[in-house]
Amino acid sequence: MASALSQHIRCSICLTDFTDPVCLPCEHSFCRECITTHMTVKGKESTCPECRGFFSKKDVRANRLLRNMVEAAKSHLEEHEAMKKRANLTTTAQTAQNNCSPDLMCPKHNEKFKLFCETDQKLVCFICREEDQHRRHKFKTMTDATKIKKEKGNETLDLLFSEDEDLTAILLKQSEAIERTKERSKVLSAQISAQFEEMHQFLREKEEEVKKQLEEKEKKLLEEMEENVSEIEEMLSDGREEQGILLSALETDQCDKFLEWWSEDGQSLVEAIQYERFFRPKAKSLVVISENLFLGQYESHLQFFVWKEMLGVIKPVPHRHILEDKNDPYLKVFPSGRAVQRTSKKGVFGTKKYHSPFACSKESFTHGQHYWEVEVGEKLTWAVGVMEHGEPDTVLAFMSEEGYCIIKDDGEDSTQGAMIDIRDKPRKIGVYMDCDRNKVLYYNADNMSLIGKAECDLNRPHSLCLSHGMYQDGKNSDPLTICWY
């Protein structure tokens, strides 16, 4: 396992551990000195030593993530080797001590132990075997018993080694996730700064406020990750301590010493480890916390959310989409394509009186971040959200007598979330769809406060959807309108 780990931190040119690693456009990495020498030899037509792809001097960039991973891997390998040396020293000392000590004697009969009672799991002499307390018990010679018990010990040790490898792999993945989170945080911080640079000086205070939110999210996420690392390292430490105990016991050459240890501590230790690893393996109870650093609307629509009135400067702004007119007799789409209204039709014998059809935008998306604002005014009922293939996926719904709630449809069944308490009744609703993170967020667009959010599978085309709500004999006849800026 340690050898395999070494391969991942080795430069393919010098065949030693990376020193000041750099990355090429093809994403292959080398030591800075190695690739510089390679470029000197090749001249202007420099190609990657791995894939032969062309690159120039300006394409070479520092690989901080790999550098940090090399340092972490080296630290782990050094600790692994130190542990092995400590185990070998302990084993050697124990072996020497065992070889110099006399044979163990039966305290009751002053005879040498010659047998191992399988029933009682203890050493006995020949006289003990004939006594009533061992009648009908099963016995083995110390040699046979030692062989069997060592086989169990070796099986348990294999479990510990395997678990060590699994935990180490998880630890490395978590370390990578931490580094990627830090890098992601830096990218977002730079993006925030770049967007704020386009604004006037008086917006600087808002910039610092948003950065503080990012730092808090980063801090919270990294704290969770570091706690996970500590838990993994604690499990590794416990497992390695057990490895050391078993290694020390299994290296002894004296059967009586080993079986004495087995009787006193070994059997219970081995059985406990085997039970724990078979029925509650540590690696399966762990989950790598991903680098899910998420700033919502501030990642792509920061300027609009901060100073919406500065529309002449701010980009991007909400989509200027139009609604698709499907000639639904119960739904009127205005000629502009921006507004929709429920018609007064009730259907035969009033069967469609409570029918609330949806209209959707012509444009749909499978990636990126997208934002719309819909004017709901003083309507009594309405719903806005996103839909797939004509079926709403998630919507924020309002009913004057009940309030606000998020409804999620998984294709087979609709689930209504808990009612949401909103102090200030919004006249405009913001819908933020992040296809890359499969999230939909709903905002009170009047003050940009978050109302609620839902998770959806947005890998398939999704578009904005609106439901005017029931007609209610003309009391709810005001249209829903997509805001254009």
N, C-alpha and C positions, 0 to 999 in steps of 0.2 A: 504493500500500500504506500509506504514511504517512497519507494522507488518510483512508483507511478506518479506520485505527487511531484517528484523532482522533475519529471519530464515536462510538466506544464509550465515550469518557470525557467526553462533552458532556452538560450538563444540558438537558433539553427545554424548560425555561422561559426561562432566560437565554441559551441557545445558546452558552455558553462552558464551559470545562473545569470539572468539579465542584469546588466549594469546601466543605469540611466536609459530605460527602454523608450523607444520611439515607435510611432505607428505610421505606415504608409497608406495611401488612399485605398489600396486593396485590403486593408485591415490586418496585414501581416506585421508582426512586431519583431524588432531586433535591438541589440545594444546600439547606442548612438555612435560609439567609436567604430563598431563593426560596419554599420551601414555607411558611415563617412568614408572609411577605407575602401569599401566596395564601390562607392560613387567615384572616388579618385581613380580607381583602376579602370572603371567602365567609361569615364568621361561624360560627355553630354548625354549619350544614349544610355541612361541608367535604367536597369530593369530590376524588378523584385527577385531576390534569390529563390523565392518559393514558387511564385506563379508566373514569373517573367513579364509581369505587367509594367508598363513604362511609368516613370515618375520623375519629378524634378526636385531640386533642393528645397524649394518652398513648400513642397507637399509633405515634407517630413515634420511631424509634430510630436510633442512629448506625450507619452502614454502614462498619465498619472495613475489611472486605475490599475494598470498592470504593475506599475512600480509598487504601489501599496500592497497588491496581492502577493508580489514576490517577497516583500518584507514579512507579511503575515505567514506565508508558507514556510519561509526560512525559520521563523520563530517556532512554528509548529514542529518542523523536522528536528530542530535542535532539542526541543523538549522531548520528542519521541526517542531520540538517541540517548538522551540523558536518562530517561526512564529505563531503557533497556540495560544501560550500564549499571544503574542502581540495582536492578533486578538480578543481574549476573553476579554483582558483588555480594548481594544478600544470599544468593544461592550457593556461591562458593564457600562463604563463611559457614553457612548452615551445614553443607556437606562435610566440611572439615570437622566441624563439631560433632556431627553424627558418627563419623568414622572413628573418632577417638573415644567415644563413650562406650561403656560396657553394655552387654545385652540386658534388656529389661527382664525383671524377675516378677513372678506372681507373688504378690505380697501375702497371700493366704497360705500358699504351700511352699514358698521359697524355691520354686521350679522355674526354669526358663519358659517364657511364652512360646508355644509351638503352633497354636491353632488360633483361628479367628471365628468366633461364634457369629454366624450370619443372622441368627434370630435376635440376639441381643446387641449385635454390632459392637463387639468388644473382644480384646485379646484374652485368651485363656490358656492354661497349661493342660497337660494330659489328665491330671487328677481332677481339675475342674470339670472336664468333659463328663466324667463318670458320676458327678454329683447330681442330686435330685433337681436342683435348680436349672440344670441344663439338659434334663431328660427330654428326649425327642427333638432337641434342637439340631439345626443344621450347621456343620462346621466345614471350614476349608483350611488348607495349609496357608501359612502366612504369605508364601510366594504366590499362590493362586489368588488369594484375597487381594493382595497388593496389585496384581495385574488387573483385576476387575475394577478395583477402585480407581486406579490410575487412568484406566480407559474412560471412566466417568469424568474424572478430573480433566482429562484432555478434551473431551467433548465440551465440557463447560468452558474451558479456556478458549476453544475455537469460537464458541458463542460470544465470548467477551471480545476476542479479536475482531470478529465480524461486526459486532456492535460498535467497536471503536472506529472501524472504517466508515460505517454509516454515519456516525455522529460527526466524524471529521469532515465528511463530504457536506453534511448539512451546515456545519460551522463555516466552511469556505463559501458556500452559497449565501449564507447570511452576511458574511463579510463583504461579498461582492454587492449584495443588495444595499448594504450601508453605504458603500462607496458610490454606487449609482445614485442613491438618494441625495448624497452630498453634491454630486455633479449636477443632478437635476435641479436641486435648490439653487445652485450657482447660475444655471442657465435661466431659470425663472426670475431670479433677482436681476440679472442683466437685462432681461426682456422688460421687466417692470421699469427699470431705470431708463431704458431707451424710449419707452412710450411716454414717460413723464417728461423727458427732455423736450418733447414737441410742445409742451404746454408752457404757460407763463410761470413766472417765479412764484406766484402765490399758491401754485399747486404743489410746491415742494413738501409742505407739511402732510398733504394727503399721500404723497409717495412714501414717506417714512411710515405712515400708518399702515399702508398695505404691506410694506416690507416686514413690519413687525408681525403682521398676521402670518406671513410666510415663515418667519423665523420660529414663531410659536408652533406652527404645524410641523416644521422640520424637527424642532426640539422634542415635541411629543412623539413623533414617529420614531426618531432615533432612540429615545428613551425606551420605547417598547422593543426596538430591535436589540439594544444593548442588554436589556433584561433577558431577552431570548438567548443571546450569546452567553450570558452568565449561567443560565439554566443548562445550556448545552455543555459548557465547560465543567460545571459541577457534576453532571452525569458522567462526562469523560473521566474526571478525577476519581469518582467513586469506582467506576469500572476498572480503571488502571490500578487502583489500590487492591481490588479483588484479584486482578491479574497477578500482581506481585505476590500476594499470599499463596495463590495456587502454584505459581512457578516455583516458589521456595519449597513448598511441600512436595511437589512432583519431582524435584531434583534430588531428593534424599535417596540414598542407596540402602538404608537400613529399613527393612520391612517393619520391625517392631516400632521404630520411631514414627514411621509414616502412619501405621495403623493406630498408634496411640493418638496421633494428631487427628486422624480420621474419626476416631471414637469421640474425642472431646469436642472438636470444632469442625472438622472437615465435612462430615456427612451433612450436617445442618446447613453449612455454607453452600455446598454444592447443590443440595436440593432447593435451597432458597433461590440461588442464582438461576438454576434451570427453570424453576416455576415462574420466576419473574420474567425471564427472557422468552419463554414459550407463550405465556398467556398475557403478559403486559410488556412487550418489547419497547424499550425507551424511544428508539428512533421513530416508531410509528406514532408516538404520542406528541411528536414535535411538528410544528409547521413553520416554514420559513416565512417571516413577515416580508411581504413584497415592498418594493420602493414606490408605494402608491401615494406619492406626494401630489395633492390635488388642490388647486386654487380656484376651481370653478370659473366663474365669468372673468376673473382677473387675468386668466391666461391668454385670452384672445379678445376680450371686449372691455379691457380695463378703462380706457379713456371714456368710453360711452357711459359706463357705470359710475364713473367719478363725476364728470361734468357733462351731463347730457345736453345742456344748453349750448355747449361749444361745438355744435354740429358742423360748423364750417372747417374745423380743424381735426375733429376726431374721426378715426377710422380703425376698425370697421364699425358700421352702424347696423341696426336691425335690417334683416332682409326685406326688400321691397317685392315680396311675392304676391301673386294673384291666385284666387281660388278657381278651382275647376268646376265648370257648370255642367252637371250631369242630367239636367232637365228633370230633376226630381220634383214631382207635383207638390210636395210638402216643404220644399226648400227653394227660396229665391236668392240667386246670386246676382248682385248688382252688376251693371254693365262694366264698371271700373275693375271688377274682380277683387276688390278690397273688402267688400262687406257681404254679409249673408243674413237672411231674414226668414223666419218661419212663416209660411203662408197660413191663411185662415181655414184651409180645408181640414175637415174632420174625418173624411172617409165615410164609407157606407155605414149607416146607423151609428156613426160616431166612433167607429173602431180605431181610428187613427188620431183621436183627440189628444192622447198623451204621447204620440209618436214624436221623437226628437232625433231626426236624422243628422248625420255629420257631413260637413263639406271639408275638402282637403285642398292644400296648395298643389299647383301643377308640378313644382319642383320637389325632388326627394334626394336624400343624401345617405351615404353609407360610411363616410369618414369625415373627420374634421369637427369643428365646433360651430354651432349655428344658434342664432338668437332671433326671436320674433317678439313683437309686442302687439297685444290685442286690446282694443278698447271695449270694455264690458259695460261701462256707464252705471246706470241704476237698474239694470235688468234684474228680474226676479229669479230666473234660472238660466244657467249657461254651463258650458264645458269647453275647455281648451286643452290641447295636448298634442301628441304625435300618434300617427297611425301607419300601419303597414298593409298594403294591398286592400285598402278600403275598410280595414277593421281597426278601431282604436286600440292602441297598445297600452298607453297610460294617459289619463286626463285628470286635470284639476276641475272638479265640478262644484257648482254653487247652487244651493236651493235656499230661498229666502227664509223658509221656516226651520231649516235644519242647520245650514251653515256650509262650511267648506270641507271637502275631503278629496283625497287622491284615490282614483279607481284604477286598478291594474287588471289587464286582460291578458291571460296566457294562451289564448286561442281556444281553450276548452271551458274556462270558467272565469268569471269576473270576481275580483276581490276588492272590497271597499275598505280603505284604511280608516283609522280613527278620525273623528271630526277635529278640525284644526281651528284653534281659537285665534282670530285675527282682530286686533284692537281697532285698527283703522281700515274701513272697508275700501278696497282698491277700486279705482275706476279703470285702471289698465293692468293687464296681467302680462308678465314677461315669461317666455318659455325658452329655456336654454338647453340645447341638446348637444351632448358631447358623445359623438359616435365612437371615438377612440377609447373612451372609458365606460361606455354603456350606461350613461347617467342622463337623466332628465331632471332639471331643476325649475321650480316655479317661483316667480318673484312678484311682489307688489311693485309694479313699475313706477308707482307714484313716488316711492321713497327708496326703492331698490332693496327692500328687506326680503329675506328668504322666507317663502311660505312653506315649502316642502320639497322633497325630491323622491325620485323613483329610479330603480335600476331596471334596464330593459336590454334585450339583445338587439343592438342597433347595427349589426353587421349586414343586415338586409335593408333595402331602401325604405326610409321613413320620411314622412312629410308632416307639415303642420296640419292639424285638424281642428275644426270648430263645430260646436253644436249650439244652435240658437236657443234651444230649450223649448218647452211647450208654449203654445200660443196664448193660452189662458184668456180666451175671449178678448184678445187685443191688449190685455194688461201687460203682456211681455213681448210687445211687437217691435221694440227698438232693435236695430240690427247689431250684430257683432262686426267690428271693423278692424282690419289689420292696419297698424300704424305705419305710415311711411314718413321718413325724415330726410 
